[in-house]
Amino acid sequence: MMMLRTAGVFLVVMGIIWALQGAGLLNWPASSFMLAQQQWVLYGALTTVVGALLLWWASKIRR
């Protein structure tokens, strides 16, 4: 369960970062190829959803 939760949190955090970079709201690092690239908003959103599903699944298995 700990591995699922860790992976879920990692995916949620990375997905949010990717989406913000793709939207041009997080310009870090300055040399990133993902800045203001709309496809990274989608990739980030999908990654966040997968991470949230892993967290949900980990909570269901625990019970």
Order of alpha helices (4+ residues) and beta strands (2+ residues): alpha-alpha
